[in-house]
């Protein structure tokens, strides 16, 4: 096996270890990059660039990861937006609940006043009827005299 093939195999193995999340040399939290693959393979700077097909694979995985992180950030923004809306809805719900309690209290008070006024009206109507009857009786008595 030629030196070039051995180097290519080292790069491929390093790339696979990084993609599987089990690198030996670099930290597993390090982002995938050409430099990270070179370090993991134990090669010098710029070694991977002699294998353009591997560089394109690394860049494709990097782009895929970036898209996932963009999707995650969009997802997190959506969640944050929905949480704000939920908080606002809860605030409005509490505000309207308190408003309903106040309006029910006002309605109860108005109903009580209405009943009192209806009773007073009945009493006055009864007095009016009494007075009209007394007036009729007085007229009849005045006619008979």
C-alpha positions in Angstrom: 0.0 0.0 0.0 1.3 3.4 -1.0 1.9 6.2 1.4 -0.9 8.2 -0.3 -3.3 5.3 0.3 -2.3 5.0 4.0 -2.8 8.7 4.5 -6.2 8.5 2.8 -7.2 5.6 5.1 -6.1 7.5 8.2 -8.2 10.5 7.1 -11.2 8.3 6.4 -10.9 6.6 9.8 -10.5 9.9 11.6 -13.5 11.3 9.8 -15.6 8.2 10.8 -14.5 8.4 14.4 -15.5 12.1 14.6 -18.8 11.5 12.9 -19.6 8.7 15.3 -18.7 10.9 18.2 -15.8 8.9 19.4 -12.6 10.7 18.4 -9.3 9.7 20.1 -7.3 12.8 19.8 -9.6 15.8 19.6 -12.4 16.6 22.1 -15.7 15.1 21.1 -17.4 18.6 21.4 -15.1 20.1 18.8 -16.9 20.9 15.6 -16.2 19.0 12.4 -13.7 20.7 10.1 -10.8 19.9 7.8 -8.4 21.0 10.6 -10.2 18.7 13.2 -9.9 15.7 10.8 -6.2 16.5 10.2 -5.6 16.6 14.0 -7.6 13.4 14.6 -5.7 11.6 11.8 -2.4 12.9 13.2 -1.5 14.7 10.0 0.0 18.1 9.3 -1.9 21.2 8.3 -3.2 21.0 4.7 -2.8 17.3 4.3 -6.5 16.6 3.7 -6.6 19.0 0.8 -4.7 16.5 -1.4 -7.9 14.5 -1.3 -10.7 16.7 -2.7 -13.3 14.0 -2.4 -12.7 13.8 1.4 -12.8 17.6 1.7 -16.1 17.7 -0.1 -17.5 15.0 2.3 -16.3 17.0 5.3 -17.8 20.2 4.0 -21.1 18.4 3.1 -21.3 17.1 6.7 -20.4 20.6 8.0 -23.2 22.2 5.9 -25.7 19.5 7.1 -24.7 20.2 10.7 -25.1 24.0 10.1 -28.6 23.5 8.6 -29.6 21.3 11.6 -28.4 24.0 14.0 -30.2 26.7 11.9 -33.4 24.5 12.1 -32.8 24.1 15.8 -32.4 27.9 16.3 -35.6 28.4 14.3 -37.3 25.8 16.4 -36.1 27.5 19.6 -37.2 30.9 18.3 -40.7 29.4 17.6 -40.8 27.9 21.1 -39.8 31.2 22.6 -42.4 33.1 20.6 -45.1 30.6 21.6 -44.0 30.8 25.3 -44.3 34.6 25.1 -47.8 34.3 23.6 -48.8 31.8 26.2 -47.6 34.1 29.0 -49.6 37.0 27.4 -52.7 34.7 27.1 -52.4 33.7 30.8 -52.1 37.4 31.8 -55.2 38.3 29.7 -57.1 35.3 31.1 -56.3 36.5 34.7 -57.3 40.1 33.8 -60.6 39.0 32.3 -61.3 36.6 35.2 -60.9 39.5 37.6 -63.1 41.7 35.3 -65.8 39.0 35.3 -65.8 38.9 39.1 -66.1 42.7 39.3 -68.9 42.7 36.7 -70.8 39.9 38.5 -70.6 42.0 41.7 -71.9 45.1 39.9 -74.7 43.0 38.3 -75.7 41.6 41.8 -75.8 45.2 43.2 -77.9 46.4 40.2 -80.3 43.5 40.6 -80.7 44.3 44.3 -81.4 48.0 43.5 -83.8 46.9 40.7 -85.8 44.7 43.2 -85.9 47.6 45.8 -87.2 50.0 43.1 -89.7 47.5 41.9 -91.0 47.1 45.5 -91.2 50.9 46.0 -93.1 51.2 42.7 -95.6 48.5 43.8 -96.1 50.4 47.1 -96.7 53.7 45.3 -99.1 52.0 42.9 -101.0 50.6 45.9 -101.1 54.0 47.5 -102.3 55.5 44.2 -105.1 52.9 44.0 -106.1 53.7 47.6 -106.1 57.4 46.9 -108.1 56.9 43.7 -110.6 54.8 45.6 -110.9 57.4 48.4 -111.4 60.1 45.8 -114.2 58.1 44.2 -115.8 57.5 47.6 -115.5 61.3 48.4 -117.1 62.2 45.0 -119.9 59.8 45.6 -120.5 61.2 49.0 -120.4 64.7 47.7 -122.9 63.9 45.0 -125.3 62.4 47.5 -125.2 65.5 49.7 
